[in-house]
Amino acid sequence: MQIQIIKADNSKEYYTPEKCFILENINAPADPDLSIARARVEPGITTVNHLLKGVTERYLIIEGKGLVEVGGKISAVGPGDLVLIPENTPQKITNTGQSDLVFYCICTPGFKPECYEAVS
């Protein structure tokens, strides 16, 4: 791995079918063991219930407030809270506030679209 400074480019944020906006901070073949993305959920929205096959995920909440459900356990979350999500565990989050809920998704190994599975 080389020393790098990776600048955030807000123009690359995109909306997903999961009902949230994503800005990838890093998800590169040069560093396959980790990915980091900023997620943004608008007020009143609940993301699609899903799991990541073979990927452990962490949500680091930085703005707003919400209600997270992981493996059937529900908890209120806010700035500074860290949610640990074991691989293959159903998860979703609801923005219960009046402003955007913003958090970082930190995945090991790095996220790949084929690991994502919607859960009904």
C-alpha positions as CSV (number, residue, x, y, z in Angstrom):
1,M,0.0,0.0,0.0
2,Q,1.2,3.5,-0.8
3,I,0.7,6.7,1.2
4,Q,-2.3,8.5,-0.2
5,I,-4.6,11.4,0.7
6,I,-8.0,10.6,-0.8
7,K,-10.2,13.7,-1.0
8,A,-14.0,13.3,-0.7
9,D,-15.8,14.4,-3.9
10,N,-19.4,15.1,-3.0
11,S,-20.4,15.2,-6.6
12,K,-19.9,11.4,-6.7
13,E,-22.6,10.7,-4.2
14,Y,-25.3,8.5,-5.7
15,Y,-28.8,7.2,-4.7
16,T,-29.2,3.4,-4.2
17,P,-32.2,1.1,-4.4
18,E,-31.5,0.5,-0.7
19,K,-33.1,4.0,-0.2
20,C,-30.0,5.9,0.8
21,F,-27.3,8.0,-0.7
22,I,-23.7,6.6,-0.9
23,L,-20.4,8.3,-1.3
24,E,-17.5,5.8,-1.6
25,N,-14.4,7.0,0.3
26,I,-12.4,3.9,-0.6
27,N,-13.2,0.7,-2.3
28,A,-10.3,-0.3,-4.4
29,P,-8.5,-3.4,-5.7
30,A,-5.3,-2.0,-4.2
31,D,-6.9,-2.3,-0.7
32,P,-9.4,-5.2,-0.9
33,D,-9.4,-5.8,2.8
34,L,-11.4,-2.7,3.6
35,S,-14.0,-0.3,2.2
36,I,-15.4,2.9,3.6
37,A,-18.4,4.7,2.3
38,R,-20.5,7.6,3.7
39,A,-24.2,6.8,3.8
40,R,-27.0,9.4,4.0
41,V,-30.6,8.6,4.8
42,E,-33.3,11.3,4.5
43,P,-35.8,12.0,7.4
44,G,-38.5,9.3,7.7
45,I,-36.8,6.8,5.5
46,T,-36.0,3.2,6.4
47,T,-33.3,1.4,4.3
48,V,-34.1,-1.9,2.7
49,N,-33.5,-4.9,5.1
50,H,-30.4,-6.6,3.8
51,L,-27.3,-8.6,4.7
52,L,-23.8,-8.7,3.4
53,K,-22.6,-12.2,2.7
54,G,-19.1,-12.8,4.1
55,V,-18.6,-9.1,5.1
56,T,-18.5,-7.6,8.6
57,E,-19.9,-4.1,8.6
58,R,-19.7,-1.2,11.1
59,Y,-21.9,1.9,11.0
60,L,-20.2,4.9,12.6
61,I,-22.9,7.5,13.1
62,I,-21.8,11.1,12.6
63,E,-25.0,13.2,12.2
64,G,-28.6,12.8,13.0
65,K,-30.5,10.1,14.9
66,G,-32.0,6.9,14.0
67,L,-33.3,3.4,14.9
68,V,-31.1,0.5,13.8
69,E,-32.2,-3.1,13.6
70,V,-29.5,-5.7,13.4
71,G,-30.3,-9.4,13.6
72,G,-33.7,-8.6,15.2
73,K,-32.2,-6.3,17.9
74,I,-33.4,-2.7,17.8
75,S,-31.5,0.3,19.2
76,A,-31.6,4.1,19.0
77,V,-28.4,5.6,17.6
78,G,-26.9,9.0,17.3
79,P,-23.6,10.8,16.7
80,G,-20.5,8.9,17.9
81,D,-22.4,5.5,18.2
82,L,-20.8,2.5,16.5
83,V,-23.0,-0.4,15.3
84,L,-21.2,-3.7,14.8
85,I,-22.8,-6.0,12.2
86,P,-21.5,-9.5,11.9
87,E,-21.3,-11.0,8.4
88,N,-24.6,-12.5,7.0
89,T,-26.7,-10.6,9.6
90,P,-29.9,-8.8,8.5
91,Q,-29.8,-5.0,9.0
92,K,-31.7,-1.8,8.3
93,I,-31.7,1.7,9.7
94,T,-34.5,4.3,10.0
95,N,-33.9,8.0,10.2
96,T,-36.1,9.2,13.1
97,G,-34.9,12.8,13.1
98,Q,-35.7,16.0,11.2
99,S,-32.4,16.2,9.3
100,D,-30.3,13.7,7.4
101,L,-28.9,10.6,9.2
102,V,-25.2,10.4,8.1
103,F,-22.9,7.5,8.9
104,Y,-19.8,5.7,7.6
105,C,-20.1,2.1,6.5
106,I,-16.8,0.3,7.2
107,C,-16.6,-3.1,5.7
108,T,-14.1,-5.9,6.0
109,P,-13.3,-7.3,3.6
110,G,-14.2,-4.5,1.2
111,F,-17.8,-4.3,-0.1
112,K,-18.6,-5.9,-3.5
113,P,-22.1,-5.7,-5.0
114,E,-22.3,-9.5,-5.2
115,C,-22.2,-9.7,-1.3
116,Y,-25.4,-7.6,-1.0
117,E,-28.6,-9.5,-0.5
118,A,-32.0,-8.0,0.2
119,V,-33.9,-9.8,2.9
120,S,-37.7,-9.9,3.0
